[in-house]
């Protein structure tokens, strides 16, 4: 019988040393076929013990003591496929810390592609120091808007989310990262109550097809909010709303940046073109996947086609 086959609190005890705990937890995670067992073990140990990684490496023979119960609980949660970031309650994005809740997605590195592209567009136009007005549709934790405000010192922004808890969390994250005075967060259905114009609109909307959600990894489908995942039957429902809102709310020459799922870039770009945002390009992430659509509002008026 291996340790992993026993209840966690039977093999993680106050007498267990840091080194033993690290090995046992990593082995249990490997046996459960988690993707990064050693990394997950290290992060959870450091969180439970409130120590730095260097302390874990240089003092392996110190007993974990009273932290055993907290560590056992964290390990059990991870074995149920709860993401490490949710267990720790925090995730880094764009080099900034973000507190999480059950109402928000875990910020992912892929989304930094959107932030990078939006910043490049502003810098290429010589507007990084301008008093830009930014709108974040479906703000969640606020990570996109807050990252942009951290790099654009004269900009202000509005984040909107259907979830009151997400809006509250985003507000707290903005304050924690020093941009709270330049950001406001509203509860609402997309941008119905927001007044134009904006220079920049960003969004990471739900883009998973309803029928595809059950096939997602347990870490995602069991713990990410369904509201932030379900993009309707074809995964494109939110983009119809975003396209219509962008046409209404962007000033001429303004920019729209949205994250898209793998294989969706062409469909989303053509959809935006139907809303009058004809000037669009797809931007690839570090894995070579078309991850972001950048569309530009080039006209003062025009005809739009609405979703059927």
HELIX and SHEET records of a PDB file:
HELIX    1   1 UNK A    3  UNK A    5  5                                   3    
HELIX    2   2 UNK A    8  UNK A   11  1                                   4    
HELIX    3   3 UNK A   18  UNK A   31  1                                  14    
HELIX    4   4 UNK A   37  UNK A   49  1                                  13    
HELIX    5   5 UNK A   53  UNK A   58  1                                   6    
HELIX    6   6 UNK A   65  UNK A   67  5                                   3    
HELIX    7   7 UNK A   68  UNK A   79  1                                  12    
HELIX    8   8 UNK A   84  UNK A   88  1                                   5    
HELIX    9   9 UNK A  109  UNK A  111  5                                   3    
HELIX   10  10 UNK A  112  UNK A  124  1                                  13    
HELIX   11  11 UNK A  143  UNK A  151  1                                   9    
HELIX   12  12 UNK A  164  UNK A  176  1                                  13    
HELIX   13  13 UNK A  180  UNK A  182  5                                   3    
HELIX   14  14 UNK A  210  UNK A  215  5                                   6    
HELIX   15  15 UNK A  218  UNK A  221  1                                   4    
HELIX   16  16 UNK A  226  UNK A  228  5                                   3    
HELIX   17  17 UNK A  237  UNK A  249  1                                  13    
HELIX   18  18 UNK A  265  UNK A  274  1                                  10    
SHEET    1   A 2 UNK A  90  UNK A  93  0                                        
SHEET    2   A 2 UNK A  96  UNK A  99 -1                                        
SHEET    1   B 7 UNK A 183  UNK A 187  0                                        
SHEET    2   B 7 UNK A 156  UNK A 161  1                                        
SHEET    3   B 7 UNK A 133  UNK A 137  1                                        
SHEET    4   B 7 UNK A 198  UNK A 203  1                                        
SHEET    5   B 7 UNK A 250  UNK A 259  1                                        
SHEET    6   B 7 UNK A 290  UNK A 296 -1                                        
SHEET    7   B 7 UNK A 279  UNK A 284 -1                                        
END                                                                             
